[in-house]
Amino acid sequence: MASSRSLEPPLSPVLLAGLVLRPLPLAPLQMALDAALGAMRRRHPAVFEKMAEAGEPSFLIDAIDLPLAFRLHFRRRGPRLLATRSKHDDGATATVRGPFRLLLALLEGRLDGDALFFSRELIVEGDTEAVLALRNAVDGTGIELVRDLPAAFGPLAGMAGRALGLAQRLHERLDHDLGLLQQALTAPLRHRQAGAEARLARIEQRLEGLARSVERRRSVA
């Protein structure tokens, strides 16, 4: 699964949000990540125990449609999840790159990791055994971020859950609308490409016909 390929970020709400958030400091985001990781440890301790026993691996999670990445380090004394603007592995055990929505879906077990890797929607570099260990650790655990993360807000968990649910619905609607916009903008290019491919196919057929004609003349001569 290791690869040196590159991916192009999709037109998505995450990409637009990343452009808006680019100049902001990382400190508030880091506070949110610390709280979220604490909530995940309380709700799914087996995942962190398994990964700490797997050699304390570290991962660079590169969401290609965000101007930052996440470093996840499983340690026996406690895991760390850090936001960083650097997308270089810097000694990480493995790197996983892909669109933010696919990385979340993979974490929640909603998508088949092997299918994503083979379809070239995700890139894995480094120790693929560590990535497989992570995937096996989260499989079947029932991780659901919209349900799990509100626990980080304590007494405000109910309000946070409703806010996350609303944000998810708004994201889905905006993602759908952006998909329609992208289709409309790229339609002329797709039509030109289809026309060029059709013309190329006709030229190839003519060349094949000429080649057969030359072969027949040579055989007669």
Contacts in CASP RR format, 6 or more apart in sequence:
PFRMAT RR
TARGET T0000
AUTHOR 0000-0000-0000
METHOD contacts of the structure
MODEL  1
MASSRSLEPPLSPVLLAGLVLRPLPLAPLQMALDAALGAMRRRHPAVFEK
MAEAGEPSFLIDAIDLPLAFRLHFRRRGPRLLATRSKHDDGATATVRGPF
RLLLALLEGRLDGDALFFSRELIVEGDTEAVLALRNAVDGTGIELVRDLP
AAFGPLAGMAGRALGLAQRLHERLDHDLGLLQQALTAPLRHRQAGAEARL
ARIEQRLEGLARSVERRRSVA
1 117 0 8 1.000
1 124 0 8 1.000
1 128 0 8 1.000
1 131 0 8 1.000
2 124 0 8 1.000
2 125 0 8 1.000
2 126 0 8 1.000
2 128 0 8 1.000
3 123 0 8 1.000
3 124 0 8 1.000
3 125 0 8 1.000
4 125 0 8 1.000
5 120 0 8 1.000
5 123 0 8 1.000
6 123 0 8 1.000
7 64 0 8 1.000
7 97 0 8 1.000
7 98 0 8 1.000
7 99 0 8 1.000
7 120 0 8 1.000
7 121 0 8 1.000
7 123 0 8 1.000
8 64 0 8 1.000
9 15 0 8 1.000
9 64 0 8 1.000
9 65 0 8 1.000
9 99 0 8 1.000
10 65 0 8 1.000
10 99 0 8 1.000
11 178 0 8 1.000
11 179 0 8 1.000
11 181 0 8 1.000
11 182 0 8 1.000
12 65 0 8 1.000
12 99 0 8 1.000
12 100 0 8 1.000
12 101 0 8 1.000
12 175 0 8 1.000
12 178 0 8 1.000
13 171 0 8 1.000
13 174 0 8 1.000
13 175 0 8 1.000
13 178 0 8 1.000
14 63 0 8 1.000
14 65 0 8 1.000
14 66 0 8 1.000
14 99 0 8 1.000
14 100 0 8 1.000
14 101 0 8 1.000
14 171 0 8 1.000
15 65 0 8 1.000
15 66 0 8 1.000
17 66 0 8 1.000
18 65 0 8 1.000
18 66 0 8 1.000
18 67 0 8 1.000
19 67 0 8 1.000
21 67 0 8 1.000
22 67 0 8 1.000
26 68 0 8 1.000
26 83 0 8 1.000
26 84 0 8 1.000
26 85 0 8 1.000
29 83 0 8 1.000
30 82 0 8 1.000
30 83 0 8 1.000
33 70 0 8 1.000
33 81 0 8 1.000
33 82 0 8 1.000
33 83 0 8 1.000
34 81 0 8 1.000
35 152 0 8 1.000
35 153 0 8 1.000
36 81 0 8 1.000
36 149 0 8 1.000
36 152 0 8 1.000
37 79 0 8 1.000
37 80 0 8 1.000
37 81 0 8 1.000
38 152 0 8 1.000
39 148 0 8 1.000
39 149 0 8 1.000
39 150 0 8 1.000
39 151 0 8 1.000
39 152 0 8 1.000
40 47 0 8 1.000
40 48 0 8 1.000
40 143 0 8 1.000
40 148 0 8 1.000
40 149 0 8 1.000
41 48 0 8 1.000
41 78 0 8 1.000
41 79 0 8 1.000
42 151 0 8 1.000
43 148 0 8 1.000
43 151 0 8 1.000
44 141 0 8 1.000
44 142 0 8 1.000
44 143 0 8 1.000
44 148 0 8 1.000
46 137 0 8 1.000
46 141 0 8 1.000
47 137 0 8 1.000
47 138 0 8 1.000
47 141 0 8 1.000
47 143 0 8 1.000
48 74 0 8 1.000
48 78 0 8 1.000
48 79 0 8 1.000
50 133 0 8 1.000
50 136 0 8 1.000
50 137 0 8 1.000
51 57 0 8 1.000
51 74 0 8 1.000
51 79 0 8 1.000
51 133 0 8 1.000
51 134 0 8 1.000
51 137 0 8 1.000
52 74 0 8 1.000
52 75 0 8 1.000
52 76 0 8 1.000
52 78 0 8 1.000
52 79 0 8 1.000
54 74 0 8 1.000
54 130 0 8 1.000
54 133 0 8 1.000
54 137 0 8 1.000
55 74 0 8 1.000
56 73 0 8 1.000
56 74 0 8 1.000
56 75 0 8 1.000
56 76 0 8 1.000
57 73 0 8 1.000
57 74 0 8 1.000
57 93 0 8 1.000
57 94 0 8 1.000
57 127 0 8 1.000
57 130 0 8 1.000
57 133 0 8 1.000
57 134 0 8 1.000
58 71 0 8 1.000
58 72 0 8 1.000
58 73 0 8 1.000
58 74 0 8 1.000
58 91 0 8 1.000
58 92 0 8 1.000
58 93 0 8 1.000
59 71 0 8 1.000
59 72 0 8 1.000
59 73 0 8 1.000
59 92 0 8 1.000
59 93 0 8 1.000
59 94 0 8 1.000
59 95 0 8 1.000
59 96 0 8 1.000
59 130 0 8 1.000
59 131 0 8 1.000
59 134 0 8 1.000
60 69 0 8 1.000
60 70 0 8 1.000
60 71 0 8 1.000
60 87 0 8 1.000
60 88 0 8 1.000
60 89 0 8 1.000
60 90 0 8 1.000
60 92 0 8 1.000
60 94 0 8 1.000
60 95 0 8 1.000
60 96 0 8 1.000
61 69 0 8 1.000
61 70 0 8 1.000
61 71 0 8 1.000
61 72 0 8 1.000
61 96 0 8 1.000
61 103 0 8 1.000
62 69 0 8 1.000
62 87 0 8 1.000
62 95 0 8 1.000
62 96 0 8 1.000
62 97 0 8 1.000
62 98 0 8 1.000
63 69 0 8 1.000
63 70 0 8 1.000
63 98 0 8 1.000
63 99 0 8 1.000
63 100 0 8 1.000
63 103 0 8 1.000
64 97 0 8 1.000
64 98 0 8 1.000
64 99 0 8 1.000
64 100 0 8 1.000
65 99 0 8 1.000
65 100 0 8 1.000
66 100 0 8 1.000
67 85 0 8 1.000
68 83 0 8 1.000
68 84 0 8 1.000
68 85 0 8 1.000
69 83 0 8 1.000
69 84 0 8 1.000
69 85 0 8 1.000
69 86 0 8 1.000
69 87 0 8 1.000
70 81 0 8 1.000
70 82 0 8 1.000
70 83 0 8 1.000
70 84 0 8 1.000
71 80 0 8 1.000
71 81 0 8 1.000
71 82 0 8 1.000
71 84 0 8 1.000
71 92 0 8 1.000
72 79 0 8 1.000
72 80 0 8 1.000
72 81 0 8 1.000
73 79 0 8 1.000
73 80 0 8 1.000
73 81 0 8 1.000
73 82 0 8 1.000
89 95 0 8 1.000
89 125 0 8 1.000
89 126 0 8 1.000
92 126 0 8 1.000
93 126 0 8 1.000
93 127 0 8 1.000
93 130 0 8 1.000
94 124 0 8 1.000
94 125 0 8 1.000
94 126 0 8 1.000
94 127 0 8 1.000
94 128 0 8 1.000
94 130 0 8 1.000
94 131 0 8 1.000
95 123 0 8 1.000
95 124 0 8 1.000
95 125 0 8 1.000
95 126 0 8 1.000
96 103 0 8 1.000
96 122 0 8 1.000
96 123 0 8 1.000
96 124 0 8 1.000
96 131 0 8 1.000
97 122 0 8 1.000
97 123 0 8 1.000
97 124 0 8 1.000
97 125 0 8 1.000
98 121 0 8 1.000
98 122 0 8 1.000
98 123 0 8 1.000
99 121 0 8 1.000
101 175 0 8 1.000
102 111 0 8 1.000
102 116 0 8 1.000
102 121 0 8 1.000
102 122 0 8 1.000
103 122 0 8 1.000
104 145 0 8 1.000
105 111 0 8 1.000
106 113 0 8 1.000
106 116 0 8 1.000
106 122 0 8 1.000
106 135 0 8 1.000
107 138 0 8 1.000
107 143 0 8 1.000
107 145 0 8 1.000
108 138 0 8 1.000
108 142 0 8 1.000
108 143 0 8 1.000
108 144 0 8 1.000
108 145 0 8 1.000
109 138 0 8 1.000
109 139 0 8 1.000
109 140 0 8 1.000
109 142 0 8 1.000
109 143 0 8 1.000
113 122 0 8 1.000
113 135 0 8 1.000
116 122 0 8 1.000
117 124 0 8 1.000
124 131 0 8 1.000
145 164 0 8 1.000
146 161 0 8 1.000
146 164 0 8 1.000
146 165 0 8 1.000
146 168 0 8 1.000
147 161 0 8 1.000
149 160 0 8 1.000
149 161 0 8 1.000
149 164 0 8 1.000
150 157 0 8 1.000
150 158 0 8 1.000
150 160 0 8 1.000
150 161 0 8 1.000
150 164 0 8 1.000
151 157 0 8 1.000
152 160 0 8 1.000
153 159 0 8 1.000
153 160 0 8 1.000
END
